[in-house]
Amino acid sequence: MQSTVIEVKTGHNEVVHDLTPHCSAFLREAAAGRDGLLHVFVPHATAGIALIELGAGSDDDLLAALGDLLPADDRWRHAHGSPGHGRSHVMPALIAPYASIPVLHGEMALGTWQSVAMVDLNVDNLVRQVRLSFLAG
């Protein structure tokens, strides 16, 4: 297995950050045309990985839906940090902190409109790490 960690600057805003270019660049070297699996993992208790269409409003819709499901208010028992921070710790139960993607001939076998994205509601952490791992088939 080959693995690397990338850093993603998320800033002070809720974000759906496109990881697809990072994944493709990693696979060019790690997979080198081979088949296998790409595993994407965010080692944080307040972020997740989603396979979603980006750039056509779906990313904003996802953040809006999470805002409806997990409001940033004072209802959360986990209460340190920014108002509503506890919801960020609940979100990975809805959007898992990992995804595995088939790799065929060195490229992700994503659907036409799918992208790999990190979802981060935690506005207190400005930089995130993402582990990319390739397991050859």
Backbone as CSV, one residue per row, in Angstrom:
resi,resn,N_x,N_y,N_z,CA_x,CA_y,CA_z,C_x,C_y,C_z
1,MET,0.852,-1.180,0.000,0.000,0.000,0.000,0.892,1.235,0.000
2,GLN,0.510,2.230,-0.784,1.188,3.518,-0.790,0.255,4.542,-0.171
3,SER,0.817,5.469,0.605,-0.010,6.415,1.331,0.714,7.743,1.467
4,THR,-0.057,8.818,1.514,0.486,10.152,1.739,-0.548,10.983,2.479
5,VAL,-0.094,12.043,3.104,-0.990,12.974,3.792,-0.864,14.331,3.126
6,ILE,-2.021,14.925,2.800,-2.030,16.283,2.258,-2.660,17.203,3.289
7,GLU,-2.315,18.479,3.219,-2.935,19.485,4.079,-3.895,20.314,3.246
8,VAL,-5.055,20.605,3.843,-6.080,21.400,3.179,-6.397,22.590,4.075
9,LYS,-6.269,23.791,3.529,-6.612,25.003,4.277,-8.097,25.281,4.089
10,THR,-8.847,25.204,5.188,-10.293,25.377,5.110,-10.752,26.748,5.574
11,GLY,-9.956,27.436,6.367,-10.315,28.771,6.824,-11.396,28.763,7.895
12,HIS,-12.020,29.899,8.067,-13.018,30.098,9.133,-14.450,29.875,8.650
13,ASN,-14.645,29.255,7.503,-15.989,29.038,6.968,-16.282,27.556,6.824
14,GLU,-17.558,27.199,6.910,-17.973,25.835,6.582,-17.630,25.619,5.113
15,VAL,-17.166,24.411,4.795,-16.664,24.228,3.443,-16.910,22.808,2.935
16,VAL,-17.142,22.732,1.632,-17.069,21.482,0.882,-15.888,21.694,-0.062
17,HIS,-14.769,21.040,0.247,-13.509,21.284,-0.462,-13.228,20.144,-1.443
18,ASP,-12.996,20.486,-2.691,-12.744,19.497,-3.734,-11.359,18.862,-3.564
19,LEU,-11.347,17.553,-3.354,-10.102,16.798,-3.223,-9.742,16.049,-4.501
20,THR,-10.607,16.093,-5.497,-10.435,15.303,-6.715,-9.078,15.534,-7.389
21,PRO,-8.638,16.790,-7.560,-7.322,16.987,-8.195,-6.171,16.379,-7.379
22,HIS,-6.256,16.460,-6.045,-5.230,15.870,-5.185,-5.219,14.344,-5.345
23,CYS,-6.410,13.762,-5.386,-6.523,12.307,-5.546,-5.955,11.859,-6.882
24,SER,-6.288,12.575,-7.933,-5.785,12.226,-9.276,-4.267,12.336,-9.343
25,ALA,-3.719,13.397,-8.764,-2.266,13.582,-8.767,-1.578,12.464,-7.995
26,PHE,-2.127,12.097,-6.856,-1.562,11.003,-6.062,-1.583,9.698,-6.854
27,LEU,-2.688,9.420,-7.529,-2.820,8.162,-8.266,-1.891,8.084,-9.473
28,ARG,-1.582,9.220,-10.086,-0.658,9.188,-11.228,0.654,8.518,-10.831
29,GLU,1.121,8.818,-9.632,2.378,8.229,-9.167,2.153,6.886,-8.478
30,ALA,1.196,6.838,-7.555,1.017,5.637,-6.728,0.453,4.458,-7.512
31,ALA,-0.532,4.713,-8.360,-1.162,3.618,-9.103,-0.398,3.298,-10.378
32,ALA,0.146,4.325,-11.015,0.939,4.152,-12.237,0.248,3.218,-13.240
33,GLY,-1.041,3.477,-13.482,-1.776,2.708,-14.480,-2.395,1.415,-13.989
34,ARG,-2.187,1.080,-12.726,-2.704,-0.192,-12.188,-4.124,-0.028,-11.633
35,ASP,-4.769,-1.171,-11.443,-6.079,-1.229,-10.795,-5.892,-1.355,-9.285
36,GLY,-6.924,-0.963,-8.547,-6.890,-1.099,-7.095,-7.972,-0.268,-6.446
37,LEU,-7.698,0.169,-5.231,-8.624,1.008,-4.478,-7.902,2.236,-3.954
38,LEU,-8.568,3.369,-4.047,-8.110,4.588,-3.400,-8.946,4.757,-2.137
39,HIS,-8.282,4.881,-1.012,-8.976,5.136,0.248,-8.634,6.560,0.665
40,VAL,-9.668,7.351,0.928,-9.511,8.744,1.345,-10.032,8.835,2.767
41,PHE,-9.205,9.341,3.682,-9.543,9.364,5.104,-9.145,10.701,5.704
42,VAL,-10.057,11.301,6.440,-9.753,12.538,7.154,-9.683,12.200,8.650
43,PRO,-8.478,12.325,9.263,-8.299,11.925,10.650,-8.709,13.016,11.641
44,HIS,-9.933,13.457,11.509,-10.463,14.499,12.395,-11.861,14.091,12.829
45,ALA,-12.230,14.428,14.048,-13.540,14.056,14.591,-14.652,14.978,14.125
46,THR,-14.328,15.948,13.272,-15.331,16.943,12.877,-15.369,17.179,11.370
47,ALA,-14.951,16.192,10.572,-14.963,16.351,9.114,-15.350,15.027,8.477
48,GLY,-15.777,15.092,7.224,-16.171,13.889,6.508,-15.744,13.948,5.053
49,ILE,-15.895,12.816,4.374,-15.582,12.705,2.945,-16.868,12.364,2.204
50,ALA,-17.160,13.116,1.158,-18.380,12.892,0.372,-18.032,12.736,-1.102
51,LEU,-18.771,11.877,-1.782,-18.711,11.789,-3.238,-19.948,12.516,-3.728
52,ILE,-19.748,13.670,-4.367,-20.856,14.561,-4.687,-20.506,15.399,-5.922
53,GLU,-21.521,15.851,-6.616,-21.312,16.794,-7.704,-20.935,18.144,-7.099
54,LEU,-19.912,18.764,-7.654,-19.461,20.069,-7.162,-19.605,21.123,-8.247
55,GLY,-19.769,22.370,-7.830,-19.762,23.480,-8.764,-21.091,23.807,-9.409
56,ALA,-22.112,22.998,-9.174,-23.421,23.268,-9.772,-24.453,23.585,-8.692
57,GLY,-23.974,23.900,-7.489,-24.874,24.239,-6.393,-25.067,23.133,-5.380
58,SER,-24.686,21.905,-5.724,-24.877,20.788,-4.792,-24.060,20.957,-3.522
59,ASP,-22.873,21.537,-3.639,-22.052,21.756,-2.459,-22.727,22.729,-1.503
60,ASP,-23.297,23.819,-2.034,-24.039,24.762,-1.193,-25.308,24.128,-0.630
61,ASP,-25.962,23.292,-1.447,-27.155,22.585,-0.970,-26.807,21.644,0.180
62,LEU,-25.661,20.974,0.092,-25.236,20.076,1.160,-25.007,20.853,2.449
63,LEU,-24.317,21.981,2.365,-24.090,22.790,3.564,-25.407,23.303,4.136
64,ALA,-26.346,23.681,3.278,-27.659,24.147,3.747,-28.422,23.014,4.426
65,ALA,-28.381,21.816,3.837,-29.071,20.669,4.430,-28.463,20.319,5.783
66,LEU,-27.134,20.346,5.875,-26.491,20.074,7.160,-26.836,21.150,8.182
67,GLY,-26.983,22.395,7.730,-27.413,23.477,8.620,-28.807,23.245,9.159
68,ASP,-29.694,22.693,8.319,-31.053,22.366,8.767,-31.050,21.185,9.729
69,LEU,-30.266,20.153,9.403,-30.207,18.953,10.245,-29.447,19.179,11.546
70,LEU,-28.384,19.969,11.451,-27.484,20.185,12.579,-27.276,21.687,12.786
71,PRO,-28.260,22.366,13.368,-28.162,23.818,13.520,-26.987,24.234,14.411
72,ALA,-26.392,25.361,14.091,-25.274,25.900,14.869,-25.835,26.746,16.005
73,ASP,-26.397,26.068,17.017,-26.949,26.784,18.166,-26.459,26.140,19.459
74,ASP,-27.115,26.451,20.560,-26.624,26.005,21.870,-27.243,24.698,22.362
75,ARG,-27.864,23.912,21.502,-28.501,22.657,21.925,-27.516,21.517,22.202
76,TRP,-26.287,21.649,21.763,-25.328,20.561,21.790,-24.632,20.437,23.147
77,ARG,-24.543,19.232,23.656,-23.870,18.978,24.939,-22.365,19.191,24.833
78,HIS,-21.813,18.839,23.687,-20.389,19.093,23.422,-20.305,20.580,23.073
79,ALA,-19.907,21.406,24.034,-20.149,22.843,23.893,-18.918,23.737,23.839
80,HIS,-17.713,23.198,23.735,-16.565,24.111,23.645,-16.456,24.652,22.223
81,GLY,-15.638,25.680,22.056,-15.419,26.227,20.715,-16.510,27.183,20.295
82,SER,-16.645,27.375,18.992,-17.642,28.285,18.432,-19.049,27.814,18.744
83,PRO,-20.037,28.725,18.717,-21.429,28.298,18.933,-21.819,27.186,17.955
84,GLY,-22.386,26.120,18.485,-22.800,25.001,17.643,-21.691,24.025,17.320
85,HIS,-20.534,24.188,17.951,-19.394,23.316,17.639,-19.731,21.831,17.817
86,GLY,-20.604,21.521,18.759,-20.978,20.126,18.998,-21.547,19.442,17.769
87,ARG,-22.205,20.192,16.916,-22.770,19.608,15.692,-21.687,19.075,14.768
88,SER,-20.512,19.702,14.808,-19.404,19.240,13.977,-18.946,17.845,14.382
89,HIS,-19.145,17.506,15.673,-18.768,16.182,16.155,-19.828,15.127,15.827
90,VAL,-21.026,15.559,15.501,-22.110,14.652,15.114,-22.071,14.390,13.602
91,MET,-21.632,15.365,12.846,-21.659,15.265,11.385,-20.984,14.018,10.822
92,PRO,-19.821,13.550,11.346,-19.203,12.354,10.755,-20.042,11.085,10.880
93,ALA,-21.086,11.106,11.703,-22.010,9.972,11.733,-22.921,10.000,10.502
94,LEU,-23.072,11.167,9.879,-23.890,11.319,8.671,-23.028,11.287,7.406
95,ILE,-21.875,11.929,7.461,-20.923,11.933,6.351,-19.643,11.339,6.909
96,ALA,-19.402,10.077,6.579,-18.284,9.323,7.150,-16.948,10.018,6.878
97,PRO,-15.964,9.794,7.738,-14.658,10.419,7.543,-13.787,9.684,6.515
98,TYR,-14.391,8.850,5.693,-13.624,8.078,4.717,-14.486,7.738,3.506
99,ALA,-13.806,7.383,2.427,-14.463,6.835,1.238,-13.440,5.965,0.514
100,SER,-13.901,4.890,-0.091,-13.059,4.033,-0.925,-13.584,4.094,-2.351
101,ILE,-12.676,4.312,-3.282,-13.049,4.526,-4.677,-12.289,3.525,-5.548
102,PRO,-12.997,2.792,-6.424,-12.292,1.887,-7.332,-11.345,2.663,-8.251
103,VAL,-10.211,2.070,-8.526,-9.229,2.646,-9.443,-9.037,1.645,-10.573
104,LEU,-9.278,2.101,-11.791,-9.106,1.270,-12.983,-8.090,1.934,-13.904
105,HIS,-7.061,1.192,-14.246,-6.003,1.703,-15.126,-5.414,3.013,-14.592
106,GLY,-5.305,3.111,-13.271,-4.668,4.268,-12.652,-5.553,5.473,-12.417
107,GLU,-6.845,5.355,-12.757,-7.750,6.504,-12.591,-8.965,6.110,-11.766
108,MET,-9.477,7.091,-11.013,-10.676,6.840,-10.218,-11.849,6.511,-11.130
109,ALA,-12.609,5.499,-10.764,-13.791,5.096,-11.532,-15.010,5.810,-10.959
110,LEU,-14.993,7.139,-11.040,-16.107,7.956,-10.552,-17.171,8.077,-11.630
111,GLY,-18.394,8.338,-11.194,-19.463,8.624,-12.135,-19.241,9.972,-12.795
112,THR,-19.996,10.251,-13.825,-19.818,11.454,-14.642,-19.747,12.729,-13.816
113,TRP,-20.609,12.873,-12.833,-20.680,14.124,-12.079,-20.085,14.011,-10.680
114,GLN,-19.482,12.891,-10.347,-18.962,12.719,-8.990,-17.581,13.347,-8.815
115,SER,-17.412,13.955,-7.661,-16.118,14.459,-7.214,-15.892,13.953,-5.796
116,VAL,-14.642,13.982,-5.366,-14.284,13.601,-4.005,-14.117,14.899,-3.225
117,ALA,-14.846,15.031,-2.122,-14.819,16.286,-1.371,-14.718,16.039,0.127
118,MET,-14.032,16.958,0.806,-14.024,16.967,2.263,-15.078,17.956,2.722
119,VAL,-15.899,17.527,3.678,-16.937,18.376,4.245,-16.493,18.747,5.652
120,ASP,-16.417,20.038,5.921,-15.920,20.522,7.213,-16.808,21.650,7.715
121,LEU,-17.514,21.386,8.817,-18.349,22.415,9.443,-17.621,23.141,10.567
122,ASN,-16.454,22.646,10.942,-15.717,23.184,12.086,-14.963,24.441,11.674
123,VAL,-15.443,25.580,12.108,-14.825,26.855,11.733,-13.668,27.234,12.660
124,ASP,-13.383,26.391,13.659,-12.306,26.676,14.608,-10.945,26.160,14.136
125,ASN,-10.928,25.186,13.227,-9.669,24.631,12.718,-9.457,25.111,11.290
126,LEU,-8.333,25.755,11.055,-8.069,26.370,9.753,-7.409,25.432,8.751
127,VAL,-6.755,24.378,9.240,-6.027,23.454,8.370,-6.414,22.030,8.736
128,ARG,-6.651,21.216,7.719,-7.013,19.808,7.911,-6.015,18.923,7.183
129,GLN,-5.915,17.712,7.658,-5.107,16.708,6.979,-6.036,15.687,6.339
130,VAL,-5.616,15.163,5.209,-6.349,14.100,4.519,-5.329,13.049,4.112
131,ARG,-5.593,11.802,4.483,-4.714,10.694,4.090,-5.266,10.038,2.836
132,LEU,-4.423,9.925,1.826,-4.743,9.227,0.582,-3.925,7.949,0.555
133,SER,-4.589,6.826,0.337,-3.907,5.530,0.300,-4.345,4.757,-0.931
134,PHE,-3.376,4.143,-1.604,-3.677,3.308,-2.766,-3.308,1.876,-2.440
135,LEU,-4.268,1.002,-2.608,-4.059,-0.426,-2.424,-4.189,-1.091,-3.795
136,ALA,-3.094,-1.603,-4.305,-3.095,-2.224,-5.626,-3.908,-3.506,-5.627
137,GLY,-4.587,-3.766,-6.748,-5.437,-4.951,-6.872,-4.703,-6.161,-7.365
